Amino acid sequence: MAKVPEGYHVVRRHIRRNPRPSTKKLSGWTIAGLIAGVWLWSQLFGFGEASSSSPHAPQTQTPSVSATAGR
């Protein structure tokens, strides 16, 4: 039988790669759960008002499109 390269082993006359040390990866369900959690948090509590105007500033009223120009 042929010499087995380093990092491989023989299983039923086939050369297989040795298992690598497991790394902690996020599964698809974990990522989906995190996204759903952030979305739910934003629906319940919000991320703060991101509008450019201050909530305490006086609001200026603009005439609507259907308003007639003073004739």
Phi and psi restraints in degrees (range 20) as a CNS / XPLOR table:
assign (resid 1 and name C) (resid 2 and name N)
       (resid 2 and name CA) (resid 2 and name C) 1.0 -69.9 20.0 2
assign (resid 2 and name N) (resid 2 and name CA)
       (resid 2 and name C) (resid 3 and name N) 1.0 156.6 20.0 2
assign (resid 2 and name C) (resid 3 and name N)
       (resid 3 and name CA) (resid 3 and name C) 1.0 -69.3 20.0 2
assign (resid 3 and name N) (resid 3 and name CA)
       (resid 3 and name C) (resid 4 and name N) 1.0 135.6 20.0 2
assign (resid 3 and name C) (resid 4 and name N)
       (resid 4 and name CA) (resid 4 and name C) 1.0 -87.6 20.0 2
assign (resid 4 and name N) (resid 4 and name CA)
       (resid 4 and name C) (resid 5 and name N) 1.0 125.8 20.0 2
assign (resid 4 and name C) (resid 5 and name N)
       (resid 5 and name CA) (resid 5 and name C) 1.0 -63.9 20.0 2
assign (resid 5 and name N) (resid 5 and name CA)
       (resid 5 and name C) (resid 6 and name N) 1.0 158.3 20.0 2
assign (resid 5 and name C) (resid 6 and name N)
       (resid 6 and name CA) (resid 6 and name C) 1.0 -65.9 20.0 2
assign (resid 6 and name N) (resid 6 and name CA)
       (resid 6 and name C) (resid 7 and name N) 1.0 137.8 20.0 2
assign (resid 6 and name C) (resid 7 and name N)
       (resid 7 and name CA) (resid 7 and name C) 1.0 92.0 20.0 2
assign (resid 7 and name N) (resid 7 and name CA)
       (resid 7 and name C) (resid 8 and name N) 1.0 4.3 20.0 2
assign (resid 7 and name C) (resid 8 and name N)
       (resid 8 and name CA) (resid 8 and name C) 1.0 -128.6 20.0 2
assign (resid 8 and name N) (resid 8 and name CA)
       (resid 8 and name C) (resid 9 and name N) 1.0 162.4 20.0 2
assign (resid 8 and name C) (resid 9 and name N)
       (resid 9 and name CA) (resid 9 and name C) 1.0 -142.3 20.0 2
assign (resid 9 and name N) (resid 9 and name CA)
       (resid 9 and name C) (resid 10 and name N) 1.0 167.0 20.0 2
assign (resid 9 and name C) (resid 10 and name N)
       (resid 10 and name CA) (resid 10 and name C) 1.0 -104.0 20.0 2
assign (resid 10 and name N) (resid 10 and name CA)
       (resid 10 and name C) (resid 11 and name N) 1.0 131.2 20.0 2
assign (resid 10 and name C) (resid 11 and name N)
       (resid 11 and name CA) (resid 11 and name C) 1.0 -132.3 20.0 2
assign (resid 11 and name N) (resid 11 and name CA)
       (resid 11 and name C) (resid 12 and name N) 1.0 114.7 20.0 2
assign (resid 11 and name C) (resid 12 and name N)
       (resid 12 and name CA) (resid 12 and name C) 1.0 49.4 20.0 2
assign (resid 12 and name N) (resid 12 and name CA)
       (resid 12 and name C) (resid 13 and name N) 1.0 50.3 20.0 2
assign (resid 12 and name C) (resid 13 and name N)
       (resid 13 and name CA) (resid 13 and name C) 1.0 68.2 20.0 2
assign (resid 13 and name N) (resid 13 and name CA)
       (resid 13 and name C) (resid 14 and name N) 1.0 13.0 20.0 2
assign (resid 13 and name C) (resid 14 and name N)
       (resid 14 and name CA) (resid 14 and name C) 1.0 -114.0 20.0 2
assign (resid 14 and name N) (resid 14 and name CA)
       (resid 14 and name C) (resid 15 and name N) 1.0 145.0 20.0 2
assign (resid 14 and name C) (resid 15 and name N)
       (resid 15 and name CA) (resid 15 and name C) 1.0 -92.2 20.0 2
assign (resid 15 and name N) (resid 15 and name CA)
       (resid 15 and name C) (resid 16 and name N) 1.0 124.2 20.0 2
assign (resid 15 and name C) (resid 16 and name N)
       (resid 16 and name CA) (resid 16 and name C) 1.0 -119.4 20.0 2
assign (resid 16 and name N) (resid 16 and name CA)
       (resid 16 and name C) (resid 17 and name N) 1.0 149.8 20.0 2
assign (resid 16 and name C) (resid 17 and name N)
       (resid 17 and name CA) (resid 17 and name C) 1.0 -77.4 20.0 2
assign (resid 17 and name N) (resid 17 and name CA)
       (resid 17 and name C) (resid 18 and name N) 1.0 140.5 20.0 2
assign (resid 17 and name C) (resid 18 and name N)
       (resid 18 and name CA) (resid 18 and name C) 1.0 -65.5 20.0 2
assign (resid 18 and name N) (resid 18 and name CA)
       (resid 18 and name C) (resid 19 and name N) 1.0 145.9 20.0 2
assign (resid 18 and name C) (resid 19 and name N)
       (resid 19 and name CA) (resid 19 and name C) 1.0 -65.0 20.0 2
assign (resid 19 and name N) (resid 19 and name CA)
       (resid 19 and name C) (resid 20 and name N) 1.0 141.1 20.0 2
assign (resid 19 and name C) (resid 20 and name N)
       (resid 20 and name CA) (resid 20 and name C) 1.0 -86.0 20.0 2
assign (resid 20 and name N) (resid 20 and name CA)
       (resid 20 and name C) (resid 21 and name N) 1.0 155.6 20.0 2
assign (resid 20 and name C) (resid 21 and name N)
       (resid 21 and name CA) (resid 21 and name C) 1.0 -61.4 20.0 2
assign (resid 21 and name N) (resid 21 and name CA)
       (resid 21 and name C) (resid 22 and name N) 1.0 136.6 20.0 2
assign (resid 21 and name C) (resid 22 and name N)
       (resid 22 and name CA) (resid 22 and name C) 1.0 -71.9 20.0 2
assign (resid 22 and name N) (resid 22 and name CA)
       (resid 22 and name C) (resid 23 and name N) 1.0 138.6 20.0 2
assign (resid 22 and name C) (resid 23 and name N)
       (resid 23 and name CA) (resid 23 and name C) 1.0 -109.3 20.0 2
assign (resid 23 and name N) (resid 23 and name CA)
       (resid 23 and name C) (resid 24 and name N) 1.0 148.9 20.0 2
assign (resid 23 and name C) (resid 24 and name N)
       (resid 24 and name CA) (resid 24 and name C) 1.0 -77.4 20.0 2
assign (resid 24 and name N) (resid 24 and name CA)
       (resid 24 and name C) (resid 25 and name N) 1.0 107.2 20.0 2
assign (resid 24 and name C) (resid 25 and name N)
       (resid 25 and name CA) (resid 25 and name C) 1.0 -112.9 20.0 2
assign (resid 25 and name N) (resid 25 and name CA)
       (resid 25 and name C) (resid 26 and name N) 1.0 151.6 20.0 2
assign (resid 25 and name C) (resid 26 and name N)
       (resid 26 and name CA) (resid 26 and name C) 1.0 -85.0 20.0 2
assign (resid 26 and name N) (resid 26 and name CA)
       (resid 26 and name C) (resid 27 and name N) 1.0 128.1 20.0 2
assign (resid 26 and name C) (resid 27 and name N)
       (resid 27 and name CA) (resid 27 and name C) 1.0 -76.9 20.0 2
assign (resid 27 and name N) (resid 27 and name CA)
       (resid 27 and name C) (resid 28 and name N) 1.0 168.8 20.0 2
assign (resid 27 and name C) (resid 28 and name N)
       (resid 28 and name CA) (resid 28 and name C) 1.0 -61.5 20.0 2
assign (resid 28 and name N) (resid 28 and name CA)
       (resid 28 and name C) (resid 29 and name N) 1.0 -37.5 20.0 2
assign (resid 28 and name C) (resid 29 and name N)
       (resid 29 and name CA) (resid 29 and name C) 1.0 -68.3 20.0 2
assign (resid 29 and name N) (resid 29 and name CA)
       (resid 29 and name C) (resid 30 and name N) 1.0 -34.8 20.0 2
assign (resid 29 and name C) (resid 30 and name N)
       (resid 30 and name CA) (resid 30 and name C) 1.0 -67.5 20.0 2
assign (resid 30 and name N) (resid 30 and name CA)
       (resid 30 and name C) (resid 31 and name N) 1.0 -43.0 20.0 2
assign (resid 30 and name C) (resid 31 and name N)
       (resid 31 and name CA) (resid 31 and name C) 1.0 -64.6 20.0 2
assign (resid 31 and name N) (resid 31 and name CA)
       (resid 31 and name C) (resid 32 and name N) 1.0 -42.4 20.0 2
assign (resid 31 and name C) (resid 32 and name N)
       (resid 32 and name CA) (resid 32 and name C) 1.0 -63.3 20.0 2
assign (resid 32 and name N) (resid 32 and name CA)
       (resid 32 and name C) (resid 33 and name N) 1.0 -38.8 20.0 2
assign (resid 32 and name C) (resid 33 and name N)
       (resid 33 and name CA) (resid 33 and name C) 1.0 -65.4 20.0 2
assign (resid 33 and name N) (resid 33 and name CA)
       (resid 33 and name C) (resid 34 and name N) 1.0 -39.9 20.0 2
assign (resid 33 and name C) (resid 34 and name N)
       (resid 34 and name CA) (resid 34 and name C) 1.0 -65.7 20.0 2
assign (resid 34 and name N) (resid 34 and name CA)
       (resid 34 and name C) (resid 35 and name N) 1.0 -41.9 20.0 2
assign (resid 34 and name C) (resid 35 and name N)
       (resid 35 and name CA) (resid 35 and name C) 1.0 -64.3 20.0 2
assign (resid 35 and name N) (resid 35 and name CA)
       (resid 35 and name C) (resid 36 and name N) 1.0 -42.3 20.0 2
assign (resid 35 and name C) (resid 36 and name N)
       (resid 36 and name CA) (resid 36 and name C) 1.0 -64.9 20.0 2
assign (resid 36 and name N) (resid 36 and name CA)
       (resid 36 and name C) (resid 37 and name N) 1.0 -37.6 20.0 2
assign (resid 36 and name C) (resid 37 and name N)
       (resid 37 and name CA) (resid 37 and name C) 1.0 -64.3 20.0 2
assign (resid 37 and name N) (resid 37 and name CA)
       (resid 37 and name C) (resid 38 and name N) 1.0 -43.2 20.0 2
assign (resid 37 and name C) (resid 38 and name N)
       (resid 38 and name CA) (resid 38 and name C) 1.0 -64.8 20.0 2
assign (resid 38 and name N) (resid 38 and name CA)
       (resid 38 and name C) (resid 39 and name N) 1.0 -41.6 20.0 2
assign (resid 38 and name C) (resid 39 and name N)
       (resid 39 and name CA) (resid 39 and name C) 1.0 -62.9 20.0 2
assign (resid 39 and name N) (resid 39 and name CA)
       (resid 39 and name C) (resid 40 and name N) 1.0 -44.9 20.0 2
assign (resid 39 and name C) (resid 40 and name N)
       (resid 40 and name CA) (resid 40 and name C) 1.0 -64.2 20.0 2
assign (resid 40 and name N) (resid 40 and name CA)
       (resid 40 and name C) (resid 41 and name N) 1.0 -41.7 20.0 2
assign (resid 40 and name C) (resid 41 and name N)
       (resid 41 and name CA) (resid 41 and name C) 1.0 -59.0 20.0 2
assign (resid 41 and name N) (resid 41 and name CA)
       (resid 41 and name C) (resid 42 and name N) 1.0 -42.3 20.0 2
assign (resid 41 and name C) (resid 42 and name N)
       (resid 42 and name CA) (resid 42 and name C) 1.0 -69.0 20.0 2
assign (resid 42 and name N) (resid 42 and name CA)
       (resid 42 and name C) (resid 43 and name N) 1.0 -30.6 20.0 2
assign (resid 42 and name C) (resid 43 and name N)
       (resid 43 and name CA) (resid 43 and name C) 1.0 -72.1 20.0 2
assign (resid 43 and name N) (resid 43 and name CA)
       (resid 43 and name C) (resid 44 and name N) 1.0 -37.5 20.0 2
assign (resid 43 and name C) (resid 44 and name N)
       (resid 44 and name CA) (resid 44 and name C) 1.0 -82.4 20.0 2
assign (resid 44 and name N) (resid 44 and name CA)
       (resid 44 and name C) (resid 45 and name N) 1.0 -45.9 20.0 2
assign (resid 44 and name C) (resid 45 and name N)
       (resid 45 and name CA) (resid 45 and name C) 1.0 -112.7 20.0 2
assign (resid 45 and name N) (resid 45 and name CA)
       (resid 45 and name C) (resid 46 and name N) 1.0 -23.3 20.0 2
assign (resid 45 and name C) (resid 46 and name N)
       (resid 46 and name CA) (resid 46 and name C) 1.0 76.6 20.0 2
assign (resid 46 and name N) (resid 46 and name CA)
       (resid 46 and name C) (resid 47 and name N) 1.0 163.2 20.0 2
assign (resid 46 and name C) (resid 47 and name N)
       (resid 47 and name CA) (resid 47 and name C) 1.0 -98.3 20.0 2
assign (resid 47 and name N) (resid 47 and name CA)
       (resid 47 and name C) (resid 48 and name N) 1.0 12.2 20.0 2
assign (resid 47 and name C) (resid 48 and name N)
       (resid 48 and name CA) (resid 48 and name C) 1.0 96.1 20.0 2
assign (resid 48 and name N) (resid 48 and name CA)
       (resid 48 and name C) (resid 49 and name N) 1.0 153.4 20.0 2
assign (resid 48 and name C) (resid 49 and name N)
       (resid 49 and name CA) (resid 49 and name C) 1.0 -73.0 20.0 2
assign (resid 49 and name N) (resid 49 and name CA)
       (resid 49 and name C) (resid 50 and name N) 1.0 120.2 20.0 2
assign (resid 49 and name C) (resid 50 and name N)
       (resid 50 and name CA) (resid 50 and name C) 1.0 -97.1 20.0 2
assign (resid 50 and name N) (resid 50 and name CA)
       (resid 50 and name C) (resid 51 and name N) 1.0 15.2 20.0 2
assign (resid 50 and name C) (resid 51 and name N)
       (resid 51 and name CA) (resid 51 and name C) 1.0 -74.1 20.0 2
assign (resid 51 and name N) (resid 51 and name CA)
       (resid 51 and name C) (resid 52 and name N) 1.0 155.2 20.0 2
assign (resid 51 and name C) (resid 52 and name N)
       (resid 52 and name CA) (resid 52 and name C) 1.0 -78.6 20.0 2
assign (resid 52 and name N) (resid 52 and name CA)
       (resid 52 and name C) (resid 53 and name N) 1.0 -22.6 20.0 2
assign (resid 52 and name C) (resid 53 and name N)
       (resid 53 and name CA) (resid 53 and name C) 1.0 -90.9 20.0 2
assign (resid 53 and name N) (resid 53 and name CA)
       (resid 53 and name C) (resid 54 and name N) 1.0 149.8 20.0 2
assign (resid 53 and name C) (resid 54 and name N)
       (resid 54 and name CA) (resid 54 and name C) 1.0 -76.8 20.0 2
assign (resid 54 and name N) (resid 54 and name CA)
       (resid 54 and name C) (resid 55 and name N) 1.0 141.0 20.0 2
assign (resid 54 and name C) (resid 55 and name N)
       (resid 55 and name CA) (resid 55 and name C) 1.0 -68.3 20.0 2
assign (resid 55 and name N) (resid 55 and name CA)
       (resid 55 and name C) (resid 56 and name N) 1.0 -18.7 20.0 2
assign (resid 55 and name C) (resid 56 and name N)
       (resid 56 and name CA) (resid 56 and name C) 1.0 -96.1 20.0 2
assign (resid 56 and name N) (resid 56 and name CA)
       (resid 56 and name C) (resid 57 and name N) 1.0 -4.7 20.0 2
assign (resid 56 and name C) (resid 57 and name N)
       (resid 57 and name CA) (resid 57 and name C) 1.0 -75.4 20.0 2
assign (resid 57 and name N) (resid 57 and name CA)
       (resid 57 and name C) (resid 58 and name N) 1.0 144.0 20.0 2
assign (resid 57 and name C) (resid 58 and name N)
       (resid 58 and name CA) (resid 58 and name C) 1.0 -66.5 20.0 2
assign (resid 58 and name N) (resid 58 and name CA)
       (resid 58 and name C) (resid 59 and name N) 1.0 138.9 20.0 2
assign (resid 58 and name C) (resid 59 and name N)
       (resid 59 and name CA) (resid 59 and name C) 1.0 -86.9 20.0 2
assign (resid 59 and name N) (resid 59 and name CA)
       (resid 59 and name C) (resid 60 and name N) 1.0 130.4 20.0 2
assign (resid 59 and name C) (resid 60 and name N)
       (resid 60 and name CA) (resid 60 and name C) 1.0 -90.8 20.0 2
assign (resid 60 and name N) (resid 60 and name CA)
       (resid 60 and name C) (resid 61 and name N) 1.0 137.5 20.0 2
assign (resid 60 and name C) (resid 61 and name N)
       (resid 61 and name CA) (resid 61 and name C) 1.0 -93.7 20.0 2
assign (resid 61 and name N) (resid 61 and name CA)
       (resid 61 and name C) (resid 62 and name N) 1.0 134.3 20.0 2
assign (resid 61 and name C) (resid 62 and name N)
       (resid 62 and name CA) (resid 62 and name C) 1.0 -108.6 20.0 2
assign (resid 62 and name N) (resid 62 and name CA)
       (resid 62 and name C) (resid 63 and name N) 1.0 141.5 20.0 2
assign (resid 62 and name C) (resid 63 and name N)
       (resid 63 and name CA) (resid 63 and name C) 1.0 -67.3 20.0 2
assign (resid 63 and name N) (resid 63 and name CA)
       (resid 63 and name C) (resid 64 and name N) 1.0 148.2 20.0 2
assign (resid 63 and name C) (resid 64 and name N)
       (resid 64 and name CA) (resid 64 and name C) 1.0 -75.9 20.0 2
assign (resid 64 and name N) (resid 64 and name CA)
       (resid 64 and name C) (resid 65 and name N) 1.0 170.6 20.0 2
assign (resid 64 and name C) (resid 65 and name N)
       (resid 65 and name CA) (resid 65 and name C) 1.0 -66.9 20.0 2
assign (resid 65 and name N) (resid 65 and name CA)
       (resid 65 and name C) (resid 66 and name N) 1.0 -33.9 20.0 2
assign (resid 65 and name C) (resid 66 and name N)
       (resid 66 and name CA) (resid 66 and name C) 1.0 -79.9 20.0 2
assign (resid 66 and name N) (resid 66 and name CA)
       (resid 66 and name C) (resid 67 and name N) 1.0 -5.1 20.0 2
assign (resid 66 and name C) (resid 67 and name N)
       (resid 67 and name CA) (resid 67 and name C) 1.0 -70.2 20.0 2
assign (resid 67 and name N) (resid 67 and name CA)
       (resid 67 and name C) (resid 68 and name N) 1.0 136.6 20.0 2
assign (resid 67 and name C) (resid 68 and name N)
       (resid 68 and name CA) (resid 68 and name C) 1.0 -84.7 20.0 2
assign (resid 68 and name N) (resid 68 and name CA)
       (resid 68 and name C) (resid 69 and name N) 1.0 144.9 20.0 2
assign (resid 68 and name C) (resid 69 and name N)
       (resid 69 and name CA) (resid 69 and name C) 1.0 -73.2 20.0 2
assign (resid 69 and name N) (resid 69 and name CA)
       (resid 69 and name C) (resid 70 and name N) 1.0 135.9 20.0 2
assign (resid 69 and name C) (resid 70 and name N)
       (resid 70 and name CA) (resid 70 and name C) 1.0 -50.4 20.0 2
assign (resid 70 and name N) (resid 70 and name CA)
       (resid 70 and name C) (resid 71 and name N) 1.0 99.1 20.0 2
